C-alpha cells in the first residue's frame, strides 16, 4: 500500500502532466484559430457551402479543444485540493 507521501507525489505528477497537456491544447487552439483565419479569408467573396462547412467544423473543433482544456484544468484543481486534504 502506498504511503500518503507517495500518493501526494503521484497526484502532483498528475497535475504537472495536466498542466503540460493544457499547454499543448492551447497551442492546438491557437493553430485552429490560424486555420479559421485562413478559411475565413478564403471564404470572403464566395458563398460556396463547402467552405462554410469547413469553417463550421473548424469552429466546432476549437470549441471542443476549449472544453477539453477546461475539463482538464478542473481535474488538476480537484487533484490539488485532494493533496491539501491529505495534508
N, C-alpha and C positions, 0 to 999 in steps of 0.2 A: 504494500500500500504506500502511496506517495505521501510525503510529508507536506505540511501546509506550505513550506517554503518552495518545495518543488512544484506544487500546484500554482502558487503565485508566479513563479518564474515561467511556467508554461503559459499561463494566461498573459503575462507581459509580452512574451514572444508572439503570441497570437495577435495581440493589439498592435505590436510593431509591424507584423506582416500585413494586418488590415490597413494600416496607415500607408504602407508601400503600395498596396493594391489600389487604395483610393487615389493615390497619386497617378498611378497608371490609368485608372478610369478617367481621371480629369484630363490627362493627356489625350485619351481617346475622344473625350468630349470636345476638346479643342480641335482635334483633327476632323471631327464630324462637322464642327462649325465651319471649317475651311471648305469642306465638301459642299455644305449648304450654300456658302457664299458663291462658290463657283457655279453650282447648279442654278442658283437664282440669277446670276449674271448671264448664263447661257439662255435661261428661260425668258429674259427680257425681250419683249417683242414677239414672242411666239406663244401660241395658245394650245400647243400640242398636249394632249392629255398624258402622254408618256413621261414628259419632263415634269409635269405636275405630280405624277405618281412617284417619280424618283425623289422629288423634294419631300413629299409626304412621308415616304419611307425613311429618308434620312432624318427628318424631324422626329419620327417615332423612335428611331434608333437613339438619337440624342436624349430623348425623354427617358428611355429605359436605362441608359447609362447613368443619368442623373439619379434615377430611382435606385439603381444598384449601389451607387456611391453613398446615398443617404441611408439605405438599409445597413450597409456595411459599417458606416460610421456609428449607427445606433448599436450595432453588435459590439463594437470596440468600447463604446461608452458603458454598456452593460457589463462587459468583462472588467473594465476598470473599477466600476462600483463593487463588483464581487471581490476584487482584490482588496478593496477597502473593508469589506465585511469580514474578510479573513484576518484582517489585522496586520 
